[in-house]
């Protein structure tokens, strides 16, 4: 039975949207599969890892009239379609628990598993909050903070991004306990206060799927789930159950010693110095004295890198150490011309801001060197 006959890209694009969350190795074989359903002239594709589910659909001239559903290896189907020449007419046929992919003189027969066994996320009921915003606005917010998320921390609530609705603002916060990134944006709509923690994998997937466009993304927040709909994609994710640290206590507000510096100039100096940093501890020293910032890195082989930058600084002399990776992360992810650095003393964290975006804050803890 013919499932669908389309141009390769008409099938490859929606498939690419869902396959990002498919695990290569899974204890449940069906989780390596994508659910393909043909309903009323549309093709629906769904992938899940039991925590996150991505669904998309495409309108196409489907063969036959009856509804069909099956699951097939997401990676194999994706790799087959991607390897076919462009443009090429592609036909999917279903017969005897197999999916046949035909294009030109190429034939591929793939094993299928029953659609009835595919574990779709349960319907969470009525949302507790809803909001809409441009896709590029949400994407920019996530990109400003996601690099500060923890990875596989036993404090599971750090392995994600805190999403806060607060009055007319949406805020996002990420921290791994050593640095914290905060960004906010006006919503243009009033909301009751709501906080949810989006898992790391969902955040990374959203950053890839959201477009650089003013088309909207609709966000629905449920008790244990968040659902985001944009374009033809619906991403649903379970939320992390836990208490996120109080970020307002971490962000300093009274630092007097400040200077503004060209972001690219500072980034390039740190990239050069990092070549000779200790591979394990990644420490860098910042020494500030009258209008000068000296940067130095050393390693176990007694090698040393030194950089000096001119700054407008009239605070007291300071010598403070940081993890150089944490500084490179923020400078690579904000795209302003300049950054503003605010400091307390040698034992205090540093606050990095962007002059043209007062709703961004990055706090990095000092380290002994």
N, C-alpha and C positions, 0 to 999 in steps of 0.2 A: 504494500500500500504506500502510495506516495505521500510523504509528510509535507514536504515543501520543495519548491523549485525557485531559486533566487540567484541574484548575483552574489558572488562570494562576500563582498564587503557588507551587504545588507544583513548577513548572518554573523560575520566576524565581529562587527562593532558591538552589537548587544552582548555577544558571548564574552568579549574582552571586559565589558563592564561588570560581569558577575564572577569571572574566574579568579579575580585577585584574592578572594578570601578562601579559595579552595586549598585545603592542606594537601601536600604531596603524599604524606604517609598518615594514615588514620586507622584507628582500631575498627571503625565502622566503614567498610568499603563503600557504602552508598554516599558517604560524605565527600568522596573524591569525584562524585558525579554531579552533573547539572540536570535539573528537572526541566524537560522541554514539553510544553503543552500547546496544542493547537486548539484555539477556541474562536469560533465566529470570525474567521479570516485574519486573526492575529496570532502571532507566535509569542508565547510567554516563556521566559527563561528564569530559573531561580537557582541560586547556590547558597549553601549555608555551612557553618561549622558548629552549629548548635548555639552559638553566642550571637553571631551576626548573620543576617540574611540579606542578600541583595537580589532584587527582582527587576527585570526589565521586559519590555515588550516591543514588538515591531509589527507594523502592518505589512502584509505581503500576500501575494496571490498563492494561497495554499492549495495543494492538490487535494481533491476529494472534498466532501462536505462534512463528514462526521468528525467529532472531537477525538483527538489522539493525545495520549500522554505517556512519557517514558523517561528513564534516566540513563545517561551515558557518561563515560569518562570526560570530564570537563577539559583536562589538559590535552588528552589525545585529540579530541574534536577540534580544540583551539589550534593545536600544532598542525593538524592536517589542513585546516582552512587557511592558516597563515602561509603554509608552504605552497599552496596552489597559485598558479600564475594570475596576474591581475590584468584586465578583468576576466572573470571566468564564470560561466553559468554552473551552478552547483545544485544537485538534486539529492535530497535525503529521502530514503525509502525505509519502511519498517517491514520486516518479515522474520518470522520465527525467532523472536527475542533478539534480533540483531538490527542494528542501524547501518544501512549501507549509504556511504557517501560517494556520489559519482560526479566527476567533472572531466569533460573531454574523454580521454581513454584511461583515466585513473579510476580505480575502485578501492574502497576501504570498507571492511566489515567490522563493526564494533559491537562488543557485547553490551547488552542493556540489562538493567535491573528494574523491577516493577515500580511504577510511580507511586503506588499505594504505600510503599515502604519509606518514601522520602519524608524526613522529619521537618516539616515547615514550622516556623515559630508560631506559638499560639496567639490568637487575637487578644490583645491586652484590654479591650473594652473602650470606654470613653476616655479621651485625653484629659489630663489635668491642666494643661496649658498648650497654647498654639501660638506660633509666630511665623511671619514670613520676612525674608530679607533677600537681597541680591546674592546670587551664588558666589560672585567674586568677593563680596564683603565677608561672608562666612569663611571662605577659603583663606583670605588674608589673615583673619583672626587666628585660625588654626595654625597657619604657617608661622605666625609670630610667637607661638608658645610651644608647639609640639616637640621641639628638640629638647626641651627641659623635662619631658616625661621620664619616669623611671622605667627600667627594663627588668622584668622578672624580680622585682623587689618583694621581700616577704610582707612588707607593708603594702598589700595589694591595692589599696586605695590610691597609691602614688603612681600606679601603672596606667595612667590615663589622664584625661583633661577634665577639670571641673568646669561645667557650663552653668552659669548663673544668670537667671532673669531677675532684674532688680529695677522696678519702676519702669523707666523708659530706656533702660540700657540692657545690653547683653554683654556678659563678661566671660572671659576664658582664662583659666589659670592652670599652669603645670609646674610641678616641682619633683625633684628626685632627692630632696633633703639637703643638697649641697648648693643648689641654685634654684631660683624661682622666676618664672616668666608670667607676666600679667598683661592682658590687652582688653580693651572695652570699646564699645561702639554704641552710638545712639540708635534706638530702634524705630522711633517715630510712632510707637504705640506703647501704651502703658500695660505693665504686666504685674501680677502678684509675684512676690519673691519665691523663686523656685531654684533648687540646686540639684544637679545630677552629675555623676562622674561617668564620662564616656570612656570605654576601654581603649587602650593604646591602638589595637589593631583596627578598630572602627575609625579612629581619628586619622590614621595613616591612609586608610582606604578612601575616606571622604576627601582628603587633600588631593588624591589622584583623580577622583571622579567629578568633583565640583568643577564647573567651567569658569573661565575668565570672562564671564558675561554678566549683564544686568538682569538676566532671567532669574526668576525667584526660586528660592528653595523654601518649601513649607516644612516647618519643624513641629512635631507633635510630641509632647512629653507625657508619658504614662507613669504609673507607680513604679514599674520595674523595667521599662523599655522606652527607647526614644526612636521615633520614626521620622526619616527625612525623605521628602519626595521632590525630585527636580528632573526636568526633562522627562525621559521615559524610565527613569531609575527610581526605585524605592529602596532605601537602605534602612533596615530595622536592626537595632542592637539592644541587647540587654545592658543594663547599667550596672556599675560596680557598687555593691552595697557596702558602704563604709563611711567614716567621718573624715572628710578632707581637712588638712590643717588650716588654721585660721590665717589666711594669707595677709589679712590687713595688719597683723602684728609683725609680719616679717619685712614688709616694705618700709624702709626708713623715710622719715619726712622732715628731719631737722638737720640734715648735713649742710655745713657751711662751706666746706672746701670742694670747689667745683671747677671744672674746665670743660671747654668744648673742643673737639678735635675732629679732623677729617676722618670719616669712617674707613675709607679705602686705604688711606695712608697708614692708619693704625693697624688695619687688618693685614696689610702686606708686611709691616714690620714684625708683627706677631708670627706670621707664617714663616718668615725667615728665621726668627729666633727659635721657633718650635723644632727646627731641624736638629738642633743640638740639645733639646730638652730631654730630661730623664724619661725613658719610654714607659716606666711603670708609674711614676708619680706626676709627670707632666707639669712640673712647677715652673712658674715664671715670676721674677721679681720686678715690681714697679717701684722706681725711686723718683719721687717728685721733689724738686727743689726749684727755687725761683725761675719760672718760665721754661722748665725743662722736664721732660719725662724720659727717664732712662729705663730701658727694658733689658733684662738679662736672663739667659737660660744656661744651665750647666748640666752635665751628665756624669755617669760613673767613670768615664774615661778622662775626666778632668778637662773636657773640652768646654768652650764657653762661646756664647753668642751675645753680642751687645748691640743695641740699637738706641739711638737718641732722637727724640722728636721735640720740636719747639711747641710750647703751649702757653696760653695766657693763664698763669697760675700765680697767685700771691698768698696762698695759704702756707701753713707751716710745713717743714720738710717731712716727708713720709716715706717709709720703706715697708712695702706690704707684698705678700706673696699670694698668687692665685693659681688655680688649675688652668693652664693655657687653653685646653680644649673647650672649657666653658666660655672663655672669651671669644674664641674663634667661632663657636656656634652662634652666638648672638650677632656678631658682626657679619656673618654670612647670611643671616636670615632677616635682618632689617635692611632696607634698601634706601635709607636716607643719605644725604650728602654728609651730614655731621652726626656725631653722637655726643651726649653730655654725660660726663662721669662725675659722680658725687661720692665723697669719702668722709669717713669719720676719723678713726685712728688705725694703727697697724693691726688691731685685733677686731676691727669692725668689717662688716660686709660692704661691698661697693654697690652703688645703685647706678645703672646705666639707663639713660633715657634718650628719646629722639626729640629734638627741639620742635619739629613740626607735628608731632603726634603726642600730645600730653596724656593720652590714654594708654600709653605703653610704659611698662616698668620691667626691668630685669635686675634681679638681685643675685649677686654671687658671693659666697662665703670666702673669707680669707683662708690661706693654708700656711703652715710653718714651712720655711725652706732653709 
